[in-house]
Structure formats: C-alpha cells, structure tokens
C-alpha cells in the first residue's frame, strides 16, 4: 500500500515538473521592435542569457496572447525595467561553419557597436565594424597552447581589439590594459566613439542593471513528529511498532528566477529518534538523515501547494538496548522519500512564509537486503529568504 502511494506521489510530481517545464514563464515589462521598426509594448519572458538569445516570448498587454518570436521575426526586443536589449543578428561562431541567427545582447550603440553572447557558457563579444561583425573572445586553451599566446589565454583578445580600433591610434595604450568583461569593453567602445565622432552624436549604452536575485535561496528550520514502522523480522521473532518521536532539521531550497522558479533543488538534514519496547525489551536509536531531491511549488497565491521526491540516507549515530544480544548495527541506510505540503505566505509585503509538509520515507538495510524502516512525518517550519 505504501509502495503504491509513493509511486503515485512520484508520478504526480513528475507530471507537475513536465507541465511546469512547458508552461512556466517569468514575465517582465518590455517591448518588441518589428522589422518595420514599430514598437509594441507588453511583457517578455525573462530567462537565462542562452535562452534569451534563442527566442523572445512576448505577451501583449491588451490581449495577453502569447507569441514566440525567433531571430529576424522581429528586429529586436528590450526589457524596460532594467534596460537589457536584444537585436537580431547573423553570426559566425567558428571558422568554416555557417552563420547562425541569434538575438545578440546590445551593449553599446555608437560609431562601432558592441554586442554580447553567451556561447556554451563562454563569454563572447562582437564589435560591429561597418557591415561586418568581428568576434572578440578569449577561449579556454590547452596548457600546451598557452605558451604560444601573448601572455596566456586571458590576453588572446588584445590583438583583435587592436585590429578593430586600428583607425584610432590614441586608444593603443588603453587597449593593452583592457579586461575581458562588460565594464572594460564598454568603456573602450565609448571612448572610441567620442574620439572619432564628428557630429556630436551621443553614444547609447543598453547595459542592464545587475541581476542580483537571479538565484533564490530559502532556509527553513523545522520541527515535527516522526512515526517509524519496523518490518517483521528486524528483531527476531517479534514485530515492534516504535513510539511516536520528534523530528528536528533544516531545509535548503535553491531555485533560479531566470530558469524555473517553481522548481527547487532541495538539501535537507534532520535528526529523529526510533524507540520501541514490549515492556521487558527496550531499544532506541538516533538517526541523522541527509536528503537531496527536487520540489515543485505552485507559483501563485498566498497558499502554494508543493510536491517533491528524492534520495534519503539515514545514518544510525546511536544504538542502545537493554539486551546486548539484540542491537542494530551503526551503519548507513539508503532509501527514498516523497513529500507534499503547503507554503503559507503570512504577509504580502514581507517574506513571511510558514512551511507545512507531510513526508513518507523508506530506508533499507543493504547488508540484510531488506527494508529497515518506513517513516511518516508531519513537519512545520518557518522560511527565511536568504536571497
């Protein structure tokens, strides 16, 4: 019965994960610019740099209809709350490969414009020189290759900058001291603009505000009750149902606003007691139980249901008995858990959240190749928003 319940809980959790993967959005105010250079305001799904480069998911303010734009379906798009802007460009990432269409992040518009792209988690910049885009990168090189570079892999981009800005000799010294990051390359591009611009046209910077809360971290100390059940045969000849005992622990939930805020990675550590007696025989032990898993939380409302599942490793750290011949081995007992519960938001203005959950777990004795114990727990915790 309990095994079927766990499977049902896992299936429901998996369905929630799959539904969320398809439907989860992180809308922020912004606008799209059509190929005819018309501006349409609405909301745009804000995700990772890599995802933002591949598509624009736009929702009109009046109809709330969602539409997905790929590069060159529109000229570009911009988030109005932080200034981040993307434009359609065709870029060649490697010699000999065909160009690919992407939304490049627009950093500086000037005599020569600067763009950014997250290429396989390696920062890559492009400088618009006339009608072509010059790639500026500093790839990770093998150790044997570094000796043949100017000062190592970090400085590989310096000659490219000298080539791009060769028509402005006054920048030569600054180029040699330019770092491979947004701040330094933007500063260099703007200095070039104001050194070379003869019509007093301003250089426009589209750099976004720092995304300080990209990752959410929630810490939940909790307490509750635990009811263990020992299968027949744990103690020879008898079946014991342990007493109701305490459960104390701390739970860490990590999620990403720009990836999928409803899905959290869970790290949990708890202590619990297992005590049983038949009036003459007494046995007790203390278990330390680290857990790791995934949790889906419904993203709206003041009361948000959640479901989760993962791995449990219970470690017997004490084992006491009034019968020295009947004593469990202090060992590691692997298993699994499934949970369901509610996050109750106590305040709209402040992050005050009460966490209530019910959890089932099963741990095994791998030496005896049998189940060691089943456990049901009821837990109440208070959530602290760390980030």
C-alpha positions as CSV (number, residue, x, y, z in Angstrom):
1,X,0.0,0.0,0.0
2,X,2.7,2.4,1.0
3,X,4.8,1.5,-2.0
4,X,1.8,2.2,-4.3
5,X,1.3,5.5,-2.6
6,X,4.9,6.5,-3.1
7,X,4.7,5.6,-6.8
8,X,1.5,7.7,-7.2
9,X,3.2,10.6,-5.4
10,X,6.2,10.4,-7.6
11,X,4.0,10.2,-10.8
12,X,2.1,13.3,-9.7
13,X,5.3,15.2,-9.0
14,X,6.8,14.2,-12.4
15,X,3.6,15.4,-14.2
16,X,3.9,18.7,-12.3
17,X,7.5,19.0,-13.4
18,X,6.7,18.3,-17.0
19,X,3.7,20.8,-17.0
20,X,5.9,23.4,-15.5
21,X,8.7,22.9,-18.0
22,X,6.2,23.7,-20.7
23,X,4.2,26.5,-19.1
24,X,6.4,28.3,-16.6
25,X,7.1,31.9,-17.5
26,X,8.9,34.8,-15.9
27,X,7.3,37.8,-17.5
28,X,8.8,41.3,-17.2
29,X,7.7,44.6,-18.8
30,X,9.2,45.3,-22.2
31,X,8.6,45.9,-25.9
32,X,9.4,44.4,-29.2
33,X,10.6,46.2,-32.3
34,X,9.1,44.9,-35.6
35,X,11.0,44.6,-38.8
36,X,9.2,47.8,-39.8
37,X,10.7,49.4,-36.7
38,X,7.3,49.7,-35.0
39,X,7.3,49.4,-31.2
40,X,4.8,47.2,-29.4
41,X,4.7,47.2,-25.6
42,X,3.8,44.2,-23.4
43,X,5.6,41.6,-21.3
44,X,8.5,39.4,-22.2
45,X,9.6,36.1,-20.7
46,X,12.9,36.8,-19.0
47,X,15.2,33.7,-18.8
48,X,18.9,32.8,-19.0
49,X,21.2,34.6,-21.4
50,X,21.3,31.5,-23.6
51,X,17.5,31.2,-23.7
52,X,17.1,34.9,-24.4
53,X,19.4,34.6,-27.4
54,X,17.3,31.9,-29.0
55,X,13.7,33.3,-28.8
56,X,11.5,36.1,-27.5
57,X,8.3,35.0,-25.8
58,X,6.0,38.1,-25.9
59,X,2.6,38.8,-24.3
60,X,0.5,41.7,-25.4
61,X,-0.8,43.9,-22.6
62,X,-4.3,44.1,-24.0
63,X,-5.0,40.6,-25.2
64,X,-2.5,38.6,-23.0
65,X,-2.0,36.4,-26.0
66,X,1.5,34.7,-26.0
67,X,3.6,34.7,-29.2
68,X,7.1,33.3,-29.7
69,X,9.5,35.2,-32.0
70,X,12.7,33.8,-33.3
71,X,15.6,35.9,-34.6
72,X,14.6,38.0,-37.7
73,X,10.9,37.5,-37.0
74,X,11.4,40.9,-35.3
75,X,14.2,43.4,-35.3
76,X,14.8,43.2,-31.6
77,X,13.3,43.4,-28.1
78,X,14.0,45.2,-24.8
79,X,13.2,44.9,-21.1
80,X,12.1,48.3,-19.8
81,X,12.7,47.6,-16.1
82,X,16.4,47.0,-16.4
83,X,17.4,48.2,-19.9
84,X,18.6,44.9,-21.3
85,X,18.1,44.8,-25.1
86,X,18.5,42.1,-27.8
87,X,18.7,42.5,-31.6
88,X,18.6,40.0,-34.5
89,X,22.0,39.3,-35.9
90,X,23.6,36.5,-38.0
91,X,27.0,35.5,-36.6
92,X,29.7,33.0,-37.5
93,X,30.9,31.3,-34.3
94,X,33.7,29.1,-35.8
95,X,35.7,29.3,-39.0
96,X,34.3,27.1,-41.7
97,X,30.8,27.0,-40.1
98,X,27.7,28.6,-41.5
99,X,26.4,31.7,-39.7
100,X,23.6,31.2,-37.2
101,X,20.7,33.6,-36.4
102,X,20.5,34.8,-32.8
103,X,19.4,37.6,-30.6
104,X,22.6,39.3,-29.6
105,X,22.6,41.4,-26.4
106,X,23.1,45.0,-27.4
107,X,25.6,46.7,-25.1
108,X,26.7,49.9,-26.8
109,X,25.4,51.8,-29.9
110,X,28.0,54.1,-31.4
111,X,30.4,54.6,-34.2
112,X,31.2,50.9,-33.6
113,X,28.6,49.0,-31.7
114,X,29.3,46.3,-29.1
115,X,27.3,43.1,-28.6
116,X,27.4,40.1,-26.2
117,X,26.6,36.4,-26.5
118,X,26.9,33.5,-24.1
119,X,28.5,30.8,-26.3
120,X,28.4,27.5,-24.4
121,X,28.8,29.4,-21.2
122,X,31.9,31.2,-22.6
123,X,31.5,35.0,-22.9
124,X,31.8,36.2,-26.5
125,X,31.7,39.7,-27.7
126,X,31.1,41.1,-31.2
127,X,32.1,44.6,-32.5
128,X,30.2,45.9,-35.5
129,X,32.8,47.3,-37.9
130,X,31.0,48.7,-40.9
131,X,28.8,45.9,-42.3
132,X,30.6,43.0,-40.5
133,X,30.7,41.6,-37.0
134,X,34.1,40.9,-35.6
135,X,34.2,38.2,-32.9
136,X,36.1,39.0,-29.8
137,X,36.7,36.0,-27.5
138,X,39.1,34.5,-25.0
139,X,38.6,30.8,-25.2
140,X,39.9,28.3,-22.7
141,X,43.1,26.8,-24.2
142,X,45.1,23.7,-23.5
143,X,48.2,24.2,-21.4
144,X,50.5,23.4,-24.3
145,X,48.9,26.2,-26.3
146,X,49.1,28.9,-23.7
147,X,52.9,29.2,-24.1
148,X,52.4,30.4,-27.6
149,X,50.0,33.2,-26.7
150,X,50.9,36.7,-25.8
151,X,50.5,36.4,-22.0
152,X,48.3,33.4,-21.9
153,X,44.7,32.8,-22.7
154,X,43.4,35.9,-21.0
155,X,45.2,38.2,-23.4
156,X,44.3,36.5,-26.6
157,X,41.6,39.1,-27.4
158,X,44.0,42.1,-27.3
159,X,45.3,41.8,-30.9
160,X,41.7,41.6,-32.1
161,X,40.9,44.8,-30.3
162,X,43.9,46.5,-31.9
163,X,42.7,45.4,-35.3
164,X,39.1,46.6,-34.8
165,X,40.1,50.0,-33.4
166,X,43.2,50.5,-35.6
167,X,41.9,53.7,-37.0
168,X,42.2,55.4,-33.6
169,X,45.9,55.3,-32.5
170,X,45.2,57.2,-29.3
171,X,43.5,54.1,-27.9
172,X,46.5,51.8,-28.2
173,X,47.7,52.1,-24.6
174,X,44.2,51.6,-23.2
175,X,43.6,48.5,-25.4
176,X,46.7,46.9,-23.9
177,X,45.1,47.3,-20.4
178,X,41.5,46.4,-21.3
179,X,40.0,43.5,-19.4
180,X,37.7,40.9,-20.9
181,X,34.4,41.9,-19.3
182,X,31.4,44.1,-19.9
183,X,32.7,47.2,-18.0
184,X,36.1,47.4,-19.6
185,X,35.0,46.7,-23.2
186,X,32.0,49.1,-22.9
187,X,34.4,51.8,-21.7
188,X,36.8,51.2,-24.6
189,X,33.9,51.2,-27.2
190,X,32.5,54.5,-25.8
191,X,36.0,56.2,-25.8
192,X,36.4,55.2,-29.4
193,X,33.0,56.7,-30.3
194,X,33.7,60.1,-28.7
195,X,37.2,60.2,-30.1
196,X,36.0,59.5,-33.7
197,X,32.5,61.1,-33.8
198,X,32.5,64.5,-35.5
199,X,28.7,65.3,-35.4
200,X,28.4,65.3,-31.5
201,X,26.0,62.3,-31.7
202,X,25.7,60.6,-28.3
203,X,26.8,57.1,-27.7
204,X,23.9,54.9,-26.3
205,X,24.5,52.3,-23.6
206,X,22.0,49.5,-23.2
207,X,23.7,47.7,-20.2
208,X,21.2,46.2,-17.8
209,X,21.2,46.6,-14.1
210,X,22.9,43.9,-12.1
211,X,20.6,40.9,-11.8
212,X,21.2,40.5,-8.0
213,X,18.5,38.0,-7.3
214,X,19.0,35.5,-10.2
215,X,19.2,32.6,-7.7
216,X,16.7,32.3,-4.8
217,X,17.9,30.6,-1.6
218,X,15.4,29.7,1.1
219,X,16.4,28.3,4.5
220,X,13.7,26.6,6.6
221,X,14.4,25.4,10.2
222,X,11.6,23.0,11.2
223,X,10.3,20.6,13.8
224,X,7.7,17.8,13.8
225,X,6.8,14.3,14.7
226,X,8.0,11.1,13.2
227,X,6.3,7.7,13.3
228,X,8.6,4.8,12.3
229,X,7.4,1.3,11.5
230,X,9.8,-1.7,11.6
231,X,9.0,-4.6,9.3
232,X,8.6,-8.1,10.7
233,X,12.0,-9.7,11.3
234,X,14.0,-6.6,12.3
235,X,14.0,-8.0,15.8
236,X,13.9,-11.8,15.8
237,X,10.5,-13.4,16.4
238,X,8.6,-10.2,17.1
239,X,7.1,-7.1,15.5
240,X,7.6,-3.8,17.1
241,X,5.9,-0.5,16.3
242,X,8.1,2.3,17.7
243,X,6.7,5.1,19.7
244,X,5.9,8.5,18.2
245,X,9.1,10.6,18.3
246,X,10.5,14.0,17.5
247,X,12.0,15.2,14.2
248,X,14.2,18.3,14.0
249,X,16.0,19.6,11.0
250,X,16.8,22.3,8.5
251,X,15.9,22.5,4.8
252,X,17.6,24.4,2.0
253,X,15.7,25.2,-1.2
254,X,17.6,26.6,-4.3
255,X,15.8,27.9,-7.4
256,X,16.5,30.2,-10.3
257,X,14.2,33.0,-11.3
258,X,15.7,33.1,-14.8
259,X,15.4,29.3,-15.3
260,X,12.4,27.9,-13.5
261,X,11.4,29.5,-10.2
262,X,8.8,26.8,-9.4
263,X,11.3,24.0,-9.4
264,X,13.7,23.9,-6.4
265,X,16.7,21.7,-5.6
266,X,16.3,20.5,-2.0
267,X,19.1,19.8,0.5
268,X,17.7,18.6,3.9
269,X,19.3,17.4,7.1
270,X,17.4,16.1,10.1
271,X,17.6,14.2,13.4
272,X,15.0,11.7,14.6
273,X,14.5,9.0,17.3
274,X,13.3,5.5,17.0
275,X,12.2,3.9,20.3
276,X,10.4,0.6,20.9
277,X,9.5,-1.7,23.8
278,X,7.3,-4.6,24.7
279,X,7.5,-4.0,28.4
280,X,10.7,-6.0,29.1
281,X,12.8,-5.4,26.0
282,X,13.8,-1.8,25.3
283,X,15.5,-0.4,22.2
284,X,16.3,3.1,21.0
285,X,18.4,4.8,18.3
286,X,19.1,8.2,16.9
287,X,19.1,8.7,13.1
288,X,20.8,11.5,11.1
289,X,19.1,11.8,7.7
290,X,20.5,13.9,4.9
291,X,18.2,14.2,1.9
292,X,18.6,15.6,-1.6
293,X,15.8,16.0,-4.1
294,X,13.5,18.2,-6.3
295,X,10.3,20.1,-5.3
296,X,7.6,21.7,-7.5
297,X,5.8,24.6,-5.9
298,X,2.7,26.2,-7.4
299,X,3.9,29.7,-8.2
300,X,0.7,31.8,-7.4
301,X,-1.4,32.7,-4.4
302,X,-0.9,33.1,-0.7
303,X,-1.3,29.4,-0.1
304,X,1.0,27.4,-2.5
305,X,0.9,23.6,-2.6
306,X,4.1,21.7,-3.3
307,X,5.2,18.2,-4.0
308,X,8.7,16.6,-4.1
309,X,10.7,13.4,-4.0
310,X,14.3,12.4,-3.7
311,X,17.0,10.3,-2.0
312,X,17.3,9.7,1.7
313,X,20.4,8.5,3.5
314,X,19.8,7.7,7.2
315,X,22.8,7.2,9.4
316,X,22.4,5.4,12.8
317,X,24.6,7.5,15.1
318,X,23.4,5.9,18.4
319,X,22.0,2.4,19.2
320,X,21.0,1.4,22.7
321,X,19.3,-1.7,24.1
322,X,18.9,-3.4,27.5
323,X,19.6,-6.7,25.6
324,X,23.2,-6.6,24.3
325,X,22.5,-9.5,22.0
326,X,19.7,-7.6,20.2
327,X,21.2,-4.4,18.8
328,X,21.2,-2.8,15.4
329,X,24.4,-2.0,13.6
330,X,25.5,1.6,13.4
331,X,25.5,2.0,9.7
332,X,24.3,3.9,6.6
333,X,20.8,3.0,5.4
334,X,19.9,4.4,2.0
335,X,16.4,5.0,0.8
336,X,14.0,7.5,-0.8
337,X,11.3,10.0,0.3
338,X,8.2,11.6,-1.1
339,X,6.5,14.7,0.3
340,X,3.6,17.1,-0.2
341,X,2.7,20.3,1.7
342,X,1.8,24.0,1.7
343,X,3.8,27.2,1.7
344,X,1.5,29.7,3.5
345,X,2.5,33.3,2.9
346,X,1.7,35.3,6.0
347,X,2.4,38.8,4.6
348,X,2.3,40.3,1.1
349,X,4.8,43.0,1.9
350,X,7.4,40.8,3.7
351,X,8.7,37.3,3.0
352,X,7.0,35.6,5.9
353,X,6.2,32.0,5.0
354,X,5.0,29.1,7.0
355,X,6.0,25.7,5.6
356,X,3.8,22.7,6.4
357,X,4.5,19.3,4.9
358,X,3.8,15.5,5.2
359,X,6.6,13.2,4.2
360,X,7.0,9.4,3.7
361,X,10.3,7.7,3.5
362,X,11.6,4.1,3.2
363,X,15.1,3.1,4.2
364,X,16.8,-0.2,3.5
365,X,19.4,-2.5,5.2
366,X,21.7,-3.3,2.3
367,X,23.6,-5.9,4.3
368,X,20.5,-7.9,5.1
369,X,18.9,-6.9,1.8
370,X,15.6,-6.0,3.3
371,X,13.7,-2.8,4.3
372,X,15.0,-1.4,7.6
373,X,12.1,1.0,8.4
374,X,9.2,3.1,7.0
375,X,8.6,6.5,8.3
376,X,5.8,9.1,8.2
377,X,6.4,12.6,9.5
378,X,4.4,15.8,9.9
379,X,6.6,19.0,9.8
380,X,6.1,22.7,10.5
381,X,8.9,25.2,9.6
382,X,9.5,28.9,9.1
383,X,11.0,30.1,5.9
384,X,13.9,32.6,5.8
385,X,14.6,34.2,2.4
386,X,18.4,34.3,2.2
387,X,18.5,35.6,-1.4
